[in-house]
Amino acid sequence: MGKLVGVILVIVVAVAGYMFLQRDTDTAPTKTAKKAAAQPTLSGPVKTFTTTAFYDETGVWYSLKEMRVKKGDTVRIKATNTKGTHDFTLDEFGVKTELPINQEVTIEFQADKVGEFTYYCSKLGHRAKGQFGKLIVE
C-alpha cells in the first residue's frame, strides 16, 4: 500500500510540473514575437522599388541598377530571383537576404545615412560579373 501511495504521489507531482511548464510556455512570447519586438519601428516616407535577380549569357544582374531616396525614408525593396541562386546585400544598412527562386522577398530598412552605397549579390563571382547597383541617399 505504501508503494502505491508513493507511485500516485510521483504521478501527481509529474502532472503538476508538466502543467506548470505548459502554462509558462503558453504565455511566453514566441521567437517570432521577440524578433519582431526587437526590430525598430520604421518611419518616414516609404520609397518602394522592384528588382529581379537573374543571369544570362552576358552576366549576372539585378534589373534595377539605381535607387534614389532621401535621408529618413523607409526603403522597401521587392526582389524576385527568376534564375540561379542569389541574395541581396547592402552592408552599410545591415541587409543580407537570400532570394529563393520565384518568390518575391520584401526588404525594408531606414535610410539613415547620406551617401552612395553599393548593393550586390554576395554569391561567389556574382558582383564581379555585374550583379550590383547603387543606392543614393540624399
DSSP file (Angstrom, degrees, kcal/mol; ACC not computed):
  #  RESIDUE AA STRUCTURE BP1 BP2  ACC     N-H-->O    O-->H-N    N-H-->O    O-->H-N    TCO  KAPPA ALPHA  PHI   PSI    X-CA   Y-CA   Z-CA
    1    1 A M     >        0   0    0      0, 0.0     4,-1.9     0, 0.0     5,-0.2   0.000 360.0 360.0 360.0 -39.1    0.0    0.0    0.0
    2    2 A G  H  >  +     0   0    0      1,-0.2     4,-2.0     2,-0.2     5,-0.1   0.868 360.0  51.9 -63.8 -37.4    2.9    2.4    0.8
    3    3 A K  H  > S+     0   0    0      2,-0.2     4,-2.4     1,-0.2    -1,-0.2   0.890 107.3  53.0 -66.6 -38.0    4.4    1.8   -2.6
    4    4 A L  H  > S+     0   0    0      2,-0.2     4,-2.5     1,-0.2    -2,-0.2   0.905 108.8  48.9 -63.6 -42.3    1.1    2.6   -4.3
    5    5 A V  H  X S+     0   0    0     -4,-1.9     4,-2.5     1,-0.2    -1,-0.2   0.897 111.1  51.0 -64.2 -40.1    0.8    5.9   -2.4
    6    6 A G  H  X S+     0   0    0     -4,-2.0     4,-2.2     2,-0.2    -2,-0.2   0.908 110.6  48.0 -63.3 -43.0    4.4    6.7   -3.5
    7    7 A V  H  X S+     0   0    0     -4,-2.4     4,-2.3     2,-0.2    -2,-0.2   0.913 112.6  48.7 -64.1 -43.5    3.7    6.0   -7.1
    8    8 A I  H  X S+     0   0    0     -4,-2.5     4,-2.6     1,-0.2    -2,-0.2   0.912 110.6  51.4 -63.6 -41.6    0.5    8.1   -7.1
    9    9 A L  H  X S+     0   0    0     -4,-2.5     4,-2.4     1,-0.2    -2,-0.2   0.913 109.6  49.4 -61.9 -43.1    2.4   10.9   -5.4
   10   10 A V  H  X S+     0   0    0     -4,-2.2     4,-2.4     2,-0.2    -1,-0.2   0.911 111.8  49.1 -61.9 -42.8    5.1   10.8   -8.1
   11   11 A I  H  X S+     0   0    0     -4,-2.3     4,-2.7     2,-0.2     5,-0.2   0.926 111.1  49.4 -63.3 -44.9    2.4   10.9  -10.8
   12   12 A V  H  X S+     0   0    0     -4,-2.6     4,-2.5     1,-0.2    -2,-0.2   0.920 112.7  47.0 -61.7 -44.6    0.6   13.8   -9.3
   13   13 A V  H  X S+     0   0    0     -4,-2.4     4,-2.6     2,-0.2    -1,-0.2   0.905 112.6  50.2 -63.7 -41.9    3.9   15.8   -8.9
   14   14 A A  H  X S+     0   0    0     -4,-2.4     4,-2.4     2,-0.2    -2,-0.2   0.926 112.6  45.7 -63.6 -44.8    4.9   15.0  -12.5
   15   15 A V  H  X S+     0   0    0     -4,-2.7     4,-2.7     2,-0.2    -2,-0.2   0.920 113.6  49.4 -64.9 -43.6    1.5   16.1  -13.9
   16   16 A A  H  X S+     0   0    0     -4,-2.5     4,-2.3    -5,-0.2    -2,-0.2   0.917 111.9  48.9 -62.3 -42.7    1.5   19.3  -11.8
   17   17 A G  H  X S+     0   0    0     -4,-2.6     4,-2.4     2,-0.2    -2,-0.2   0.910 111.2  49.6 -62.7 -42.1    5.1   20.0  -13.0
   18   18 A Y  H  X S+     0   0    0     -4,-2.4     4,-2.5     2,-0.2    -2,-0.2   0.927 111.6  48.4 -61.5 -45.7    4.1   19.4  -16.6
   19   19 A M  H  X S+     0   0    0     -4,-2.7     4,-2.1     1,-0.2    -2,-0.2   0.890 110.8  51.5 -63.5 -38.8    1.0   21.7  -16.3
   20   20 A F  H  X S+     0   0    0     -4,-2.3     4,-1.7     1,-0.2    -1,-0.2   0.929 111.8  46.1 -63.0 -45.5    3.1   24.4  -14.7
   21   21 A L  H  X S+     0   0    0     -4,-2.4     4,-2.0     1,-0.2    -2,-0.2   0.881 110.8  52.9 -66.6 -38.0    5.7   24.3  -17.5
   22   22 A Q  H  X S+     0   0    0     -4,-2.5     4,-2.2     1,-0.2    -1,-0.2   0.905 106.3  53.6 -62.3 -41.6    3.0   24.3  -20.2
   23   23 A R  H  X S+     0   0    0     -4,-2.1     4,-1.4     1,-0.2    -1,-0.2   0.907 108.9  49.1 -61.3 -42.1    1.4   27.4  -18.6
   24   24 A D  H  X S+     0   0    0     -4,-1.7     4,-1.2     1,-0.2    -1,-0.2   0.895 112.5  46.5 -65.6 -40.6    4.8   29.2  -18.8
   25   25 A T  H  < S+     0   0    0     -4,-2.0    -1,-0.2     1,-0.2    -2,-0.2   0.817 109.0  55.6 -74.2 -28.2    5.4   28.3  -22.4
   26   26 A D  H  < S+     0   0    0     -4,-2.2    -1,-0.2     1,-0.2    -2,-0.2   0.841 115.2  37.9 -70.3 -31.6    1.8   29.3  -23.5
   27   27 A T  H  < S+     0   0    0     -4,-1.4    -2,-0.2    -5,-0.2    -1,-0.2   0.605  95.7  99.1 -95.3 -11.9    2.3   32.8  -22.0
   28   28 A A  S  < S-     0   0    0     -4,-1.2     2,-0.0    -5,-0.1    -3,-0.0  -0.481  84.7-102.7 -73.7 144.2    5.9   33.3  -23.1
   29   29 A P        -     0   0    0      0, 0.0    -1,-0.1     0, 0.0    -2,-0.1  -0.370  39.1-115.9 -64.1 144.9    6.5   35.3  -26.3
   30   30 A T     >  -     0   0    0      1,-0.1     4,-2.5    -4,-0.1     5,-0.2  -0.301  25.0-106.1 -75.0 166.2    7.3   33.3  -29.3
   31   31 A K  H  > S+     0   0    0      1,-0.2     4,-2.3     2,-0.2     5,-0.2   0.893 122.9  51.1 -59.0 -40.9   10.7   33.5  -31.0
   32   32 A T  H  > S+     0   0    0      2,-0.2     4,-2.7     1,-0.2    -1,-0.2   0.920 109.6  49.0 -63.7 -44.3    9.0   35.4  -33.9
   33   33 A A  H  > S+     0   0    0      1,-0.2     4,-2.5     2,-0.2    -2,-0.2   0.909 111.0  49.9 -64.1 -41.0    7.3   37.9  -31.5
   34   34 A K  H  X S+     0   0    0     -4,-2.5     4,-1.6     2,-0.2    -1,-0.2   0.924 112.0  48.2 -62.2 -42.8   10.6   38.5  -29.7
   35   35 A K  H  X S+     0   0    0     -4,-2.3     4,-0.9     1,-0.2    -2,-0.2   0.921 112.3  48.4 -63.7 -43.8   12.4   39.1  -33.0
   36   36 A A  H >< S+     0   0    0     -4,-2.7     3,-0.6     1,-0.2    -1,-0.2   0.892 109.9  52.4 -64.2 -38.9    9.6   41.5  -34.2
   37   37 A A  H 3< S+     0   0    0     -4,-2.5    -1,-0.2     1,-0.2    -2,-0.2   0.821 106.3  54.7 -66.8 -29.7    9.7   43.4  -30.9
   38   38 A A  H 3< S+     0   0    0     -4,-1.6    -1,-0.2    -5,-0.2    -2,-0.2   0.711  88.9  91.9 -77.3 -20.2   13.5   43.9  -31.3
   39   39 A Q  S << S-     0   0    0     -4,-0.9     3,-0.0    -3,-0.6     2,-0.0  -0.564  83.1-116.4 -78.0 136.5   13.2   45.5  -34.7
   40   40 A P        -     0   0    0      0, 0.0     2,-0.4     0, 0.0    -1,-0.1  -0.354  30.2-105.2 -69.3 151.8   13.0   49.3  -34.7
   41   41 A T        -     0   0    0      1,-0.0     2,-0.2    -2,-0.0     0, 0.0  -0.652  35.8-133.3 -76.5 127.4    9.8   50.9  -36.0
   42   42 A L        +     0   0    0     -2,-0.4     2,-0.2    -3,-0.0    32,-0.1  -0.582  30.4 175.9 -83.1 144.7   10.5   52.4  -39.4
   43   43 A S        +     0   0    0     -2,-0.2    29,-0.0    29,-0.2    -1,-0.0  -0.770  29.8  62.7-136.6-178.5    9.3   55.9  -40.1
   44   44 A G  S    S-     0   0    0     -2,-0.2    29,-0.1    29,-0.1    28,-0.1  -0.060  94.9 -33.8  85.5 168.1    9.4   58.5  -42.8
   45   45 A P        -     0   0    0      0, 0.0    29,-3.0     0, 0.0     2,-0.6  -0.288  65.1-123.4 -58.8 144.2    8.0   58.3  -46.3
   46   46 A V  E     -a   74   0A   0     27,-0.2     2,-0.6    29,-0.1    29,-0.2  -0.824  21.9-165.6 -95.5 124.3    8.1   54.8  -47.8
   47   47 A K  E     -a   75   0A   0     27,-3.0    29,-2.9    -2,-0.6     2,-0.4  -0.953  11.0-159.5-109.2 118.2   10.0   54.5  -51.2
   48   48 A T  E     +a   76   0A   0     -2,-0.6     2,-0.3    27,-0.2    29,-0.2  -0.840  12.0 178.6-107.2 134.6    9.3   51.2  -52.9
   49   49 A F  E     -a   77   0A   0     27,-2.8    29,-3.1    -2,-0.4     2,-0.4  -0.936  14.1-151.1-129.4 152.6   11.5   49.6  -55.6
   50   50 A T  E     +a   78   0A   0     -2,-0.3     2,-0.3    27,-0.2    29,-0.2  -0.990  20.0 169.0-126.3 133.6   11.1   46.4  -57.5
   51   51 A T  E     -a   79   0A   0     27,-2.4    29,-1.9    -2,-0.4     2,-0.4  -0.973  22.8-143.6-141.5 156.6   14.1   44.4  -58.9
   52   52 A T  E     -a   80   0A   0     -2,-0.3    11,-2.1    27,-0.2     2,-0.5  -0.969  10.7-148.5-119.8 135.9   14.7   41.0  -60.4
   53   53 A A  E     +aB  81  62A   0     27,-2.7    29,-2.6    -2,-0.4    30,-0.9  -0.893  40.5 127.8-102.3 132.3   17.8   38.9  -59.8
   54   54 A F  E     - B   0  61A   0      7,-2.1     7,-3.2    -2,-0.5     2,-0.3  -0.960  42.6-129.9-164.4 175.6   18.9   36.7  -62.7
   55   55 A Y  E     + B   0  60A   0     -2,-0.3     2,-0.2     5,-0.2     5,-0.2  -0.968  20.6 172.7-136.5 157.7   21.7   35.7  -65.0
   56   56 A D  E >   - B   0  59A   0      3,-2.6     3,-0.9    -2,-0.3    -2,-0.0  -0.779  55.8 -71.9-144.4-169.2   22.0   35.4  -68.8
   57   57 A E  T 3  S+     0   0    0     -2,-0.2     3,-0.1     1,-0.2    -2,-0.0   0.667 128.5  49.7 -67.6 -14.3   24.8   34.7  -71.3
   58   58 A T  T 3  S-     0   0    0      1,-0.3     2,-0.3     0, 0.0    -1,-0.2   0.607 121.1 -63.2-100.9 -12.7   26.3   38.2  -70.7
   59   59 A G  E <   -B   56   0A   0     -3,-0.9    -3,-2.6     2,-0.0     2,-0.4  -0.994  56.9 -62.2 163.5-166.5   26.4   38.3  -66.9
   60   60 A V  E     +B   55   0A   0     69,-1.2     2,-0.3    -2,-0.3    -5,-0.2  -0.957  59.6 178.1-118.3 135.5   24.7   38.2  -63.6
   61   61 A W  E     -B   54   0A   0     -7,-3.2    -7,-2.1    -2,-0.4     2,-0.4  -0.892  41.8-145.0-142.0 159.2   22.2   41.0  -62.9
   62   62 A Y  E     -B   53   0A   0     68,-0.4    -9,-0.2    70,-0.3    70,-0.2  -0.961  31.8-136.4-109.4 140.0   19.7   43.0  -60.9
   63   63 A S  S    S+     0   0    0    -11,-2.1     2,-0.6    -2,-0.4   -10,-0.1   0.785  92.3  62.7 -69.3 -25.0   17.2   44.6  -63.2
   64   64 A L        +     0   0    0    -12,-0.2    -1,-0.1     1,-0.1     3,-0.1  -0.900  59.0 178.2-104.6 119.9   17.3   47.8  -61.2
   65   65 A K        +     0   0    0     -2,-0.6    69,-2.3     1,-0.2     2,-0.3   0.598  65.0  31.3 -97.8 -13.2   20.7   49.5  -61.2
   66   66 A E  E     -e  134   0B   0     67,-0.2     2,-0.4     2,-0.0    -1,-0.2  -0.989  52.1-175.1-150.8 138.6   20.0   52.6  -59.1
   67   67 A M  E     -e  135   0B   0     67,-2.6    69,-3.2    -2,-0.3     2,-0.4  -0.996  11.4-162.9-128.7 136.5   17.7   53.6  -56.3
   68   68 A R  E     +e  136   0B   0     -2,-0.4     2,-0.3    67,-0.2    69,-0.2  -0.982  20.0 153.7-126.3 126.2   17.4   57.2  -55.1
   69   69 A V  E     -e  137   0B   0     67,-2.8    69,-2.6    -2,-0.4     2,-0.3  -0.841  38.5-108.4-138.9 174.5   15.9   58.2  -51.7
   70   70 A K    >   -     0   0    0     -2,-0.3     3,-2.3    67,-0.2    41,-0.2  -0.808  46.5 -89.0-105.8 151.1   16.1   60.9  -49.1
   71   71 A K  T 3  S+     0   0    0     -2,-0.3    41,-0.2     1,-0.3     3,-0.1  -0.344 116.6  29.3 -56.8 134.0   17.7   60.5  -45.7
   72   72 A G  T 3  S+     0   0    0     39,-3.6    -1,-0.3     1,-0.4   -29,-0.2   0.174  89.7 129.8  98.0 -16.5   15.0   59.3  -43.3
   73   73 A D    <   -     0   0    0     -3,-2.3    38,-3.0    38,-0.3     2,-0.6  -0.362  62.0-122.9 -67.2 149.4   13.0   57.5  -45.9
   74   74 A T  E     -aC  46 110A   0    -29,-3.0   -27,-3.0    36,-0.2     2,-0.5  -0.862  27.5-147.0 -87.5 124.1   11.9   53.9  -45.3
   75   75 A V  E     -aC  47 109A   0     34,-3.2    34,-1.7    -2,-0.6     2,-0.5  -0.840  15.7-173.7 -97.6 124.9   13.3   51.9  -48.2
   76   76 A R  E     -aC  48 108A   0    -29,-2.9   -27,-2.8    -2,-0.5     2,-0.5  -0.977   2.3-173.4-120.3 118.1   11.2   48.9  -49.3
   77   77 A I  E     -aC  49 107A   0     30,-3.0    30,-2.8    -2,-0.5     2,-0.7  -0.953  11.2-160.3-114.9 124.6   12.7   46.7  -52.0
   78   78 A K  E     -aC  50 106A   0    -29,-3.1   -27,-2.4    -2,-0.5     2,-0.4  -0.914  21.0-176.8-103.8 110.3   10.7   43.9  -53.6
   79   79 A A  E     -aC  51 105A   0     26,-2.9    26,-3.0    -2,-0.7     2,-0.4  -0.900  11.6-173.1-116.2 136.1   13.2   41.5  -55.0
   80   80 A T  E     -aC  52 104A   0    -29,-1.9   -27,-2.7    -2,-0.4     2,-0.6  -0.995  15.9-146.4-128.9 129.6   12.4   38.3  -57.1
   81   81 A N  E     +ad  53 101A   0     19,-0.7    21,-3.6    22,-0.6    22,-0.3  -0.846  21.4 171.9 -92.6 117.7   15.0   35.8  -58.2
   82   82 A T        +     0   0    0    -29,-2.6     2,-0.3    -2,-0.6   -28,-0.2   0.572  66.3  18.0-104.1 -11.5   14.0   34.4  -61.5
   83   83 A K  S    S-     0   0    0    -30,-0.9    -1,-0.3   -27,-0.0     2,-0.2  -0.852 108.3  -4.3-163.1 123.7   17.1   32.3  -62.4
   84   84 A G  S    S-     0   0    0     -2,-0.3     2,-0.5    -3,-0.1   -31,-0.1  -0.522  90.8 -52.0  98.7-164.7   20.0   31.0  -60.4
   85   85 A T        +     0   0    0     -2,-0.2     2,-0.3    15,-0.1    38,-0.1  -0.979  67.8 154.7-119.0 120.9   21.0   31.4  -56.7
   86   86 A H  E     -F   99   0B   0     13,-0.7    13,-2.3    -2,-0.5     2,-0.3  -0.914  24.8-166.9-142.3 164.0   21.2   35.0  -55.4
   87   87 A D  E     -F   98   0B   0     -2,-0.3     2,-0.5    11,-0.3    11,-0.2  -0.862  24.6-122.2-138.1 177.5   20.9   37.2  -52.4
   88   88 A F  E     -F   97   0B   0      9,-2.4     9,-2.4    -2,-0.3     2,-0.4  -0.985  31.6-178.6-127.1 118.7   20.6   40.9  -51.8
   89   89 A T  E     +FG  96 120B   0     31,-2.5    31,-2.3    -2,-0.5     2,-0.3  -0.966  18.8 168.0-125.2 132.8   23.3   42.5  -49.7
   90   90 A L  E > > -F   95   0B   0      5,-2.7     5,-2.0    -2,-0.4     3,-1.5  -0.768  15.0-169.0-141.4  90.4   23.7   46.2  -48.6
   91   91 A D  G > 5S+     0   0    0     27,-0.4     3,-2.0    -2,-0.3    -1,-0.1   0.840  78.3  58.5 -53.8 -47.2   26.5   46.2  -46.0
   92   92 A E  G 3 5S+     0   0    0      1,-0.3    -1,-0.3    26,-0.2    25,-0.0   0.680 113.2  40.1 -64.1 -18.3   26.1   49.8  -44.7
   93   93 A F  G < 5S-     0   0    0     -3,-1.5    -1,-0.3     2,-0.1    -2,-0.2   0.221 114.4-111.4-114.1  12.1   22.4   49.1  -43.7
   94   94 A G  T < 5 +     0   0    0     -3,-2.0     2,-0.5    -4,-0.2    -3,-0.2   0.813  65.2 150.4  66.5  31.8   22.9   45.6  -42.3
   95   95 A V  E   < +F   90   0B   0     -5,-2.0    -5,-2.7     2,-0.0     2,-0.2  -0.862   9.9 147.3-104.2 126.2   21.0   43.9  -45.1
   96   96 A K  E     +F   89   0B   0     -2,-0.5     2,-0.4    -7,-0.2    -7,-0.2  -0.761  18.7 167.3-152.3 106.3   21.8   40.4  -46.4
   97   97 A T  E     -F   88   0B   0     -9,-2.4    -9,-2.4    -2,-0.2     2,-0.1  -0.979  31.7-128.9-129.8 127.8   18.7   38.5  -47.6
   98   98 A E  E     -F   87   0B   0     -2,-0.4   -11,-0.3   -11,-0.2    -2,-0.0  -0.446  17.3-144.8 -69.4 147.1   18.5   35.3  -49.5
   99   99 A L  E     -F   86   0B   0    -13,-2.3   -13,-0.7    -2,-0.1     3,-0.1  -0.849  13.1-152.0-117.3  93.1   16.3   35.3  -52.6
  100  100 A P    >   -     0   0    0      0, 0.0     3,-1.4     0, 0.0   -19,-0.7  -0.298  37.7 -84.6 -62.0 149.2   14.6   32.0  -53.1
  101  101 A I  B 3  S-d   81   0A   0      1,-0.3   -19,-0.2   -21,-0.1     3,-0.1  -0.294 106.3  -3.3 -60.2 132.8   13.8   31.1  -56.7
  102  102 A N  T 3  S+     0   0    0    -21,-3.6     2,-0.4     1,-0.2    -1,-0.3   0.748 103.7 115.8  57.5  31.5   10.5   32.6  -58.0
  103  103 A Q    <   -     0   0    0     -3,-1.4   -22,-0.6   -22,-0.3     2,-0.4  -0.994  64.3-130.0-128.8 127.2    9.5   34.1  -54.6
  104  104 A E  E     -C   80   0A   0     -2,-0.4     2,-0.4   -24,-0.2   -24,-0.2  -0.616  25.3-164.0 -74.4 128.9    9.1   37.9  -54.1
  105  105 A V  E     -C   79   0A   0    -26,-3.0   -26,-2.9    -2,-0.4     2,-0.5  -0.952   8.4-145.8-115.4 132.6   11.1   38.9  -51.0
  106  106 A T  E     -C   78   0A   0     -2,-0.4     2,-0.5   -28,-0.2   -28,-0.2  -0.878  13.9-170.6-102.2 126.5   10.4   42.3  -49.3
  107  107 A I  E     -C   77   0A   0    -30,-2.8   -30,-3.0    -2,-0.5     2,-0.4  -0.961   7.3-178.0-115.6 128.3   13.4   44.0  -47.7
  108  108 A E  E     +C   76   0A   0     -2,-0.5     2,-0.3   -32,-0.2   -32,-0.2  -0.985  11.5 147.0-131.7 141.1   12.9   47.1  -45.6
  109  109 A F  E     -C   75   0A   0    -34,-1.7   -34,-3.2    -2,-0.4     2,-0.5  -0.975  45.6-100.5-160.5 164.1   15.2   49.5  -43.8
  110  110 A Q  E     -C   74   0A   0     -2,-0.3     2,-1.7   -36,-0.2   -36,-0.2  -0.784  26.2-135.6 -91.5 129.5   15.6   53.1  -42.8
  111  111 A A        +     0   0    0    -38,-3.0   -39,-3.6    -2,-0.5   -38,-0.3  -0.638  45.8 152.8 -82.4  84.2   17.9   55.2  -45.0
  112  112 A D        +     0   0    0     -2,-1.7     2,-0.4   -41,-0.2    -1,-0.2   0.300  49.7  66.4-102.2   9.5   19.6   56.9  -42.0
  113  113 A K  S    S-     0   0    0     -3,-0.1     2,-0.4     2,-0.1   -41,-0.1  -0.982  73.5-134.3-129.7 142.3   23.0   57.6  -43.7
  114  114 A V        +     0   0    0     -2,-0.4     2,-0.3    24,-0.1    24,-0.2  -0.767  60.1  62.9 -93.9 139.8   23.7   60.0  -46.6
  115  115 A G  E    S- H   0 137B   0     22,-2.2    22,-3.0    -2,-0.4     2,-0.5  -0.903  85.0 -58.2 146.3-171.6   25.9   58.9  -49.5
  116  116 A E  E     - H   0 136B   0     -2,-0.3     2,-0.4    20,-0.2    20,-0.2  -0.950  49.8-175.9-110.8 126.6   26.2   56.4  -52.3
  117  117 A F  E     - H   0 135B   0     18,-2.9    18,-3.5    -2,-0.5     2,-0.5  -0.956  20.1-131.6-127.7 139.8   26.1   52.7  -51.3
  118  118 A T  E     - H   0 134B   0     -2,-0.4   -27,-0.4    16,-0.2     2,-0.4  -0.792  15.2-164.0 -95.0 125.6   26.5   49.6  -53.4
  119  119 A Y  E     + H   0 133B   0     14,-1.8    14,-2.5    -2,-0.5     2,-0.3  -0.842  24.9 157.0-100.9 149.1   24.0   46.8  -53.1
  120  120 A Y  E     -GH  89 132B   0    -31,-2.3   -31,-2.5    -2,-0.4     2,-0.5  -0.962  47.0 -95.3-160.2 168.3   25.1   43.4  -54.6
  121  121 A C        -     0   0    0     10,-1.8     6,-0.6    -2,-0.3   -33,-0.1  -0.874  27.2-156.8 -94.6 128.1   24.8   39.7  -54.7
  122  122 A S        +     0   0    0     -2,-0.5     3,-0.1     4,-0.1    -1,-0.1   0.405  52.4 121.3 -89.3   3.5   27.4   38.1  -52.4
  123  123 A K  S >> S-     0   0    0      1,-0.2     3,-2.2   -36,-0.1     4,-0.6  -0.402  84.7 -73.9 -66.2 147.0   27.4   34.7  -54.1
  124  124 A L  T 34 S-     0   0    0      1,-0.3    -1,-0.2     2,-0.1    -2,-0.1  -0.137 112.7  -8.1 -49.5 117.6   30.8   33.8  -55.5
  125  125 A G  T 3> S+     0   0    0     -3,-0.1     4,-1.3     1,-0.1    -1,-0.3   0.278 100.4 111.3  83.4  -9.7   31.7   35.8  -58.5
  126  126 A H  T <4>S+     0   0    0     -3,-2.2     5,-2.4     2,-0.2     3,-0.3   0.921  77.2  47.8 -67.6 -44.3   28.3   37.5  -59.0
  127  127 A R  T ><5S+     0   0    0     -6,-0.6     3,-1.6    -4,-0.6    -1,-0.2   0.923 111.8  51.4 -61.7 -42.6   29.3   41.0  -58.1
  128  128 A A  T 345S+     0   0    0      1,-0.3    -1,-0.2     2,-0.1    -2,-0.2   0.777 107.2  54.6 -64.3 -26.6   32.3   40.8  -60.4
  129  129 A K  T 3<5S-     0   0    0     -4,-1.3   -69,-1.2    -3,-0.3    -1,-0.3   0.355 132.6 -85.7 -91.5   5.7   30.0   39.7  -63.2
  130  130 A G  T < 5S+     0   0    0     -3,-1.6     2,-1.8    -4,-0.2   -68,-0.4   0.473  81.5 136.1 113.1   2.4   27.8   42.7  -62.8
  131  131 A Q      < +     0   0    0     -5,-2.4   -10,-1.8   -70,-0.2     2,-0.3  -0.556  48.5  89.8 -89.2  80.1   25.2   41.9  -60.1
  132  132 A F  E     - H   0 120B   0     -2,-1.8   -70,-0.3   -12,-0.2     2,-0.3  -0.964  45.3-176.6-157.8 166.5   25.3   45.2  -58.2
  133  133 A G  E     - H   0 119B   0    -14,-2.5   -14,-1.8    -2,-0.3     2,-0.4  -0.895  26.8-100.8-156.3-176.6   23.6   48.5  -58.2
  134  134 A K  E     -eH  66 118B   0    -69,-2.3   -67,-2.6    -2,-0.3     2,-0.6  -0.965  14.2-160.2-125.7 130.0   23.7   51.9  -56.3
  135  135 A L  E     -eH  67 117B   0    -18,-3.5   -18,-2.9    -2,-0.4     2,-0.6  -0.945  15.0-162.8-102.3 122.0   21.6   53.2  -53.6
  136  136 A I  E     -eH  68 116B   0    -69,-3.2   -67,-2.8    -2,-0.6     2,-0.6  -0.931   4.7-169.9-109.3 120.3   21.9   57.0  -53.4
  137  137 A V  E      eH  69 115B   0    -22,-3.0   -22,-2.2    -2,-0.6   -67,-0.2  -0.951 360.0 360.0-112.1 117.5   20.7   58.7  -50.2
  138  138 A E              0   0    0    -69,-2.6   -68,-0.2    -2,-0.6   -24,-0.1   0.399 360.0 360.0 -99.1 360.0   20.4   62.5  -50.4
